[in-house]
Amino acid sequence: MYNIFSSENKIPEEYQKTAIDGVGKLLSADKRIKNSLLYFTMGKGKTITATQIAVNAQSSDLIEKVLIIAPPSTHQQWTELLGKYLKVPFKVVSSQWLGRNQRFLQNDFSKALVIVDEVHQSANRGKVLTKVVTRLIKLCFGAVLMSGTPFRNKEERLYVVHNWLFEGVESYESWLHRYCNTEPDRFAYYPKFISFKAGGIEEFLEHIDDPQYPRIFIEKESLVFKTIEINLPMENKAAELLKTYSIYGSNRIQISNSVRQKLAYLNYLKYCEYINRDDSGEIALYVPRQDVLDVIKKYADRNPIVYSFSSKVSKLYFENYKGVAHRVDGKTSQKKKENTINVYKKKGGIMFATDSISTGTDGLQEATNTIIILDDTMDDTNREQLIGRIAGGFRNSGEAEVIFIKIQ
């Protein structure tokens, strides 16, 4: 069989051999469900491993076509890689496209290998899109599920993945009782998830796997990066406003009932300086803090990503930065996001970004090894995913730097 792991791909020849051989054994077995999960951290070769699996299945005459469900920003990478090594027909689509074109499922997928990239985006219990992907996975010869964060802190997504991997998985309520530590939630029908009984997510996945025909392959890597913490004093006006506005109690923040959006607004207040209209103290203009801009300028030669939880903070600093700058946020279309990132990789500058930079954005290691985090409200999983964009895999190992700016 042709081995695509070579120096031209910058990946060692024997890399991920366990996963490739394991999935190959499963696809060749007399099993009704031949689905597998590649749970690899950023930079550990999920895409090329899945491609090698498809090439091997093609060489063994197990499949006649390949379907890839992936974020639009990765379509070019998938198309180029599969076009180089596959002889069977293949198609790359987004999960959104699949949801809009359900007639597509009327085709014959009995000899198709389905690859679901960033599987956590498609695994959302009760959603129409998840039901469509579930139908496709049941129709196909075998599915390779891929993710570095297979449940993104929502255990119900892992429940969906569990159903896609194995037969006979019980109801969600029974699954919670069997595998999870929970506590009553008087505001919801189901109890609140606390933790997995087996331990962490890796221990849970190892606990449910099939020892004879393993379906779950884990490649976790502790990210190696340098950390710098910069503490800045809070503006008196910001402290006053934060005291006035509380996240839960005050109704003076009318922007949304969402706690997340109120938190983003409060972070915006922390990262502003204020110009008053007159002696009344009424605020006429919000401007970025000069000391924060000075930190960004200090690291400008490294072409850093400047991350903010709040799109208002990101926009404020982007619009006031004097120099080459780019910006993406949750409202940026996938096509524009991909184009912006490509320009950033070629021309450098500062990339101002929000959570949207964490998923479906390959190749950021080529542009920078530095992230400046303005307001760290992330949990461990999301923080790891963000930092993994520049510190994971073979690039920037041990050289990546994360600067945390904290205003207190």
C-alpha positions in Angstrom: 0.0 0.0 0.0 1.2 3.5 -0.8 2.5 5.4 2.2 1.7 9.1 2.2 3.6 9.7 5.4 6.8 11.2 4.1 9.2 14.1 4.4 7.2 16.2 2.0 4.3 16.1 4.6 6.7 16.9 7.4 5.4 13.9 9.3 7.5 10.8 10.3 6.9 7.7 8.3 5.7 5.6 11.2 3.5 8.4 12.6 0.0 7.3 13.8 0.6 3.7 12.6 -1.4 2.4 15.5 -4.5 4.3 14.5 -4.1 3.5 10.7 -3.6 -0.2 11.4 -6.4 -0.3 14.0 -9.0 1.4 11.7 -7.9 -0.8 8.8 -8.5 -3.9 11.0 -11.9 -2.6 11.9 -12.9 -1.8 8.3 -11.8 -5.3 7.2 -13.7 -7.0 10.1 -17.1 -8.7 9.9 -18.7 -5.9 11.9 -22.0 -4.1 11.2 -20.7 -0.8 12.6 -17.2 0.1 11.4 -16.9 3.6 12.8 -13.9 5.0 14.6 -12.7 8.1 16.4 -9.4 9.9 16.0 -9.1 12.0 19.1 -5.9 13.9 18.4 -4.8 17.2 19.7 -4.0 20.0 17.3 -1.0 19.3 15.0 -1.0 15.5 15.6 -1.9 14.7 12.0 -5.6 13.9 12.1 -6.1 14.9 8.4 -3.2 13.0 7.0 -4.0 10.0 9.2 -7.6 9.9 7.9 -6.3 10.3 4.3 -3.9 7.3 4.8 -6.9 5.3 6.1 -8.9 6.1 3.0 -5.9 5.2 0.7 -5.5 1.9 2.5 -9.3 1.1 2.2 -9.1 2.0 -1.5 -6.1 -0.3 -2.0 -8.0 -3.2 -0.3 -11.1 -2.6 -2.5 -13.2 -2.0 0.6 -14.6 1.3 -0.7 -15.7 2.9 -3.9 -16.0 6.6 -2.8 -15.2 8.9 0.0 -17.3 11.7 1.5 -15.7 14.3 3.8 -17.8 16.5 6.1 -15.6 19.4 7.2 -15.5 23.1 8.0 -15.4 25.2 4.8 -12.0 26.7 5.7 -10.4 23.2 5.5 -12.0 22.2 2.1 -9.0 23.3 0.0 -6.6 21.3 2.2 -8.8 18.2 2.0 -9.3 18.5 -1.8 -5.6 18.9 -2.5 -4.6 16.0 -0.2 -7.3 13.5 -1.4 -6.8 14.6 -5.1 -3.2 13.7 -4.8 -3.6 10.2 -3.4 -7.1 8.9 -4.1 -8.3 7.2 -7.3 -11.9 6.7 -6.1 -14.3 9.6 -6.4 -14.5 11.9 -3.4 -16.6 14.9 -2.3 -15.9 17.5 0.4 -18.9 19.2 1.9 -19.8 21.2 5.0 -22.2 20.0 7.7 -24.4 23.0 6.8 -24.5 22.0 3.2 -25.5 18.5 4.2 -28.3 19.9 6.3 -29.6 21.9 3.3 -29.3 19.0 0.8 -30.9 16.1 2.6 -31.8 14.5 -0.8 -28.1 13.8 -1.1 -28.7 10.9 1.3 -30.8 9.1 -1.3 -27.5 8.1 -3.0 -25.9 4.7 -2.3 -23.3 4.9 0.5 -22.9 1.2 1.2 -19.4 1.3 -0.2 -18.5 4.8 1.0 -16.1 5.9 3.6 -17.3 8.9 5.5 -14.8 11.2 7.3 -16.4 13.7 9.7 -13.8 16.4 10.6 -14.4 18.5 13.8 -17.1 16.0 14.7 -18.2 18.0 17.8 -19.7 20.6 15.4 -22.1 17.9 14.0 -22.8 16.1 17.3 -25.5 18.1 19.0 -28.3 16.0 20.4 -31.8 16.9 19.2 -30.6 19.1 16.3 -31.7 18.5 12.7 -28.2 18.5 11.5 -27.1 15.8 13.9 -30.0 13.6 12.8 -28.9 14.0 9.1 -25.3 13.1 10.0 -26.6 10.1 12.0 -28.6 8.9 9.0 -25.5 9.2 6.8 -23.3 7.3 9.2 -25.8 4.5 9.4 -25.9 4.3 5.6 -22.2 4.3 4.9 -19.6 1.4 4.9 -17.6 3.0 7.7 -17.0 6.4 9.3 -13.9 8.1 10.6 -14.7 10.7 13.2 -12.1 13.4 14.0 -11.7 15.9 16.7 -9.3 17.4 19.2 -12.2 18.3 21.4 -14.9 15.7 20.9 -17.4 17.2 23.3 -16.3 20.8 23.9 -17.5 20.6 27.5 -21.0 19.5 26.5 -21.4 15.8 27.5 -24.4 15.4 25.3 -22.2 15.7 22.2 -20.0 12.9 23.5 -23.2 10.9 24.0 -24.0 11.4 20.2 -20.4 10.3 19.3 -20.9 7.2 21.6 -24.0 6.3 19.6 -22.2 6.7 16.3 -19.4 4.4 17.4 -21.3 1.5 19.1 -24.6 -0.4 18.9 -27.0 -0.6 21.8 -26.2 2.7 23.6 -29.0 3.5 26.0 -31.1 6.6 26.3 -29.4 9.9 27.2 -31.0 9.8 30.7 -29.8 6.3 31.3 -26.4 7.1 29.8 -26.0 10.0 32.2 -26.8 7.7 35.2 -24.5 5.0 34.1 -21.4 7.0 33.1 -21.6 10.4 34.7 -21.6 12.0 38.1 -24.5 14.5 38.2 -26.5 16.7 40.5 -30.2 17.8 40.3 -30.9 20.9 38.2 -34.2 22.4 39.0 -34.1 24.5 35.9 -33.7 21.6 33.5 -35.3 18.2 32.7 -32.0 16.4 32.9 -29.5 16.5 35.8 -26.5 18.7 35.6 -23.3 16.9 34.4 -20.4 17.1 36.9 -17.8 14.6 35.7 -17.3 11.2 34.2 -17.3 8.3 36.7 -14.2 6.8 34.9 -12.2 10.0 35.3 -11.3 12.4 32.6 -12.5 12.3 29.0 -9.6 10.0 27.9 -10.4 7.5 30.7 -14.1 7.5 29.7 -13.2 6.9 26.0 -10.8 4.1 27.0 -13.5 2.6 29.3 -16.2 2.3 26.5 -13.8 1.1 23.8 -13.8 -2.4 22.3 -10.5 -4.2 23.3 -10.7 -6.7 20.5 -11.5 -4.2 17.7 -10.5 -0.7 19.1 -12.5 2.1 17.6 -11.0 5.0 19.6 -7.5 6.3 19.0 -6.1 9.0 21.3 -3.1 11.1 20.6 -2.8 13.7 23.3 0.2 16.0 23.7 0.9 18.4 26.5 1.4 21.8 24.9 4.8 23.3 25.5 4.8 27.1 25.5 6.1 30.0 27.5 3.8 32.1 29.6 4.0 35.8 30.4 1.4 37.4 32.7 1.0 41.2 32.5 -1.1 42.8 35.3 -2.5 46.3 34.7 -4.5 48.4 37.1 -8.2 49.0 36.4 -9.3 52.4 35.4 -11.3 54.2 38.2 -14.2 54.7 35.8 -14.2 51.1 34.8 -14.2 50.0 38.4 -17.1 52.3 39.0 -19.1 51.0 36.0 -18.3 47.4 37.0 -19.7 48.0 40.4 -22.8 49.6 38.9 -23.4 46.7 36.4 -23.6 43.2 37.8 -23.8 40.2 35.5 -26.9 38.7 37.1 -28.6 41.3 39.2 -28.8 44.5 37.2 -31.1 45.1 34.3 -29.2 48.2 33.2 -27.3 46.2 30.7 -30.0 45.9 28.0 -27.9 44.3 25.3 -29.1 40.8 26.0 -30.4 38.4 28.6 -27.4 36.2 27.8 -25.0 35.9 30.7 -22.2 35.3 28.2 -23.0 38.6 26.3 -23.2 40.5 29.6 -19.9 39.1 30.6 -18.4 40.2 27.2 -19.8 43.7 27.8 -18.2 43.9 31.3 -14.9 42.8 29.8 -15.3 45.6 27.2 -15.7 48.1 30.0 -12.4 46.9 31.6 -10.4 47.3 28.4 -11.6 50.9 27.7 -10.5 54.3 28.6 -13.3 56.9 28.8 -13.7 60.4 27.4 -16.4 62.4 29.1 -18.8 64.6 27.2 -18.7 67.4 29.9 -18.5 67.9 33.6 -21.6 65.8 34.1 -19.5 62.7 33.7 -21.5 61.3 30.8 -19.3 59.1 28.6 -19.0 60.5 25.1 -16.4 58.0 23.7 -14.8 54.7 24.5 -11.2 54.3 23.4 -8.7 51.5 23.9 -6.3 51.6 26.8 -2.9 52.9 25.8 -1.0 50.5 28.0 -2.7 47.5 26.3 -1.9 49.0 22.9 1.7 49.4 24.0 1.9 45.6 24.9 0.5 44.7 21.4 3.0 47.0 19.7 5.8 45.5 21.7 5.2 42.1 20.2 4.2 43.3 16.7 7.3 41.9 15.1 6.0 38.4 16.0 2.8 38.9 14.1 0.7 37.8 17.1 -2.9 36.7 17.4 -4.7 39.1 19.8 -7.5 37.1 21.3 -10.5 38.6 23.1 -13.6 36.9 24.4 -15.5 40.0 23.5 -16.0 41.0 19.8 -16.5 44.6 21.0 -13.0 44.6 22.6 -11.5 43.0 19.5 -13.2 45.5 17.2 -12.1 48.4 19.3 -8.4 47.5 19.3 -8.5 46.5 15.6 -9.9 49.9 14.6 -7.4 51.8 16.7 -4.3 49.9 15.9 -1.8 51.8 13.7 -0.2 49.1 11.5 -1.0 46.1 9.5 -4.0 44.3 11.1 -6.6 41.7 10.3 -9.8 40.7 12.1 -12.1 37.7 12.3 -15.0 37.1 14.7 -18.1 35.0 15.0 -19.9 37.0 12.3 -17.2 36.6 9.7 -18.3 34.2 6.9 -16.2 31.1 6.5 -15.0 32.2 3.0 -14.0 35.6 4.3 -12.4 34.1 7.3 -10.3 31.7 5.2 -9.2 34.6 2.9 -8.3 36.8 5.8 -6.2 34.1 7.4 -4.4 33.5 4.1 -3.6 37.2 3.8 -2.4 37.2 7.4 -0.1 34.2 6.7 1.4 35.9 3.7 1.7 39.5 4.9 2.0 39.2 8.6 0.7 41.9 10.9 -1.7 41.6 13.9 -4.6 39.1 13.9 -7.4 40.4 16.1 -9.7 37.5 16.8 -12.4 36.0 19.0 -13.4 32.3 19.7 -13.9 31.7 15.9 -10.1 31.5 15.5 -10.1 28.2 17.6 -11.8 25.9 15.1 -11.4 25.2 11.4 -8.3 27.4 11.0 -5.4 25.3 10.0 -1.9 26.8 9.4 -1.8 29.5 11.9 1.6 28.1 13.1 3.0 29.2 9.8 2.2 32.8 10.6 3.0 33.2 14.3 4.2 31.5 17.5 2.6 34.2 19.8 -0.9 34.8 21.2 -1.9 37.8 23.4 -5.0 36.9 25.4 -6.8 40.1 26.6 -9.5 38.5 28.7 -9.1 34.9 29.7 -12.6 33.7 30.4 -12.0 30.3 28.8 -12.3 26.9 30.3 -9.3 24.5 30.1 -10.6 22.8 26.9 -11.2 25.9 24.9 -7.9 27.5 26.1 -6.0 24.4 25.1 -7.6 24.4 21.7 -6.8 28.1 21.1 -3.2 27.7 22.2 -2.9 24.5 20.2 -3.4 26.5 17.0 0.2 27.8 17.4 1.8 25.4 19.8 0.6 22.0 18.7 2.3 19.4 16.5 5.7 19.8 15.0 5.9 23.6 14.6 6.8 26.0 17.4 7.3 23.2 19.9 8.6 24.9 23.0 8.9 28.2 21.2 5.3 29.3 21.4 4.6 32.2 23.7 1.3 33.1 25.3 0.9 36.6 26.9 -2.0 37.0 29.4 -3.0 40.6 30.0 -5.0 40.9 33.2 -6.8 44.0 34.4 -7.5 44.0 38.1 
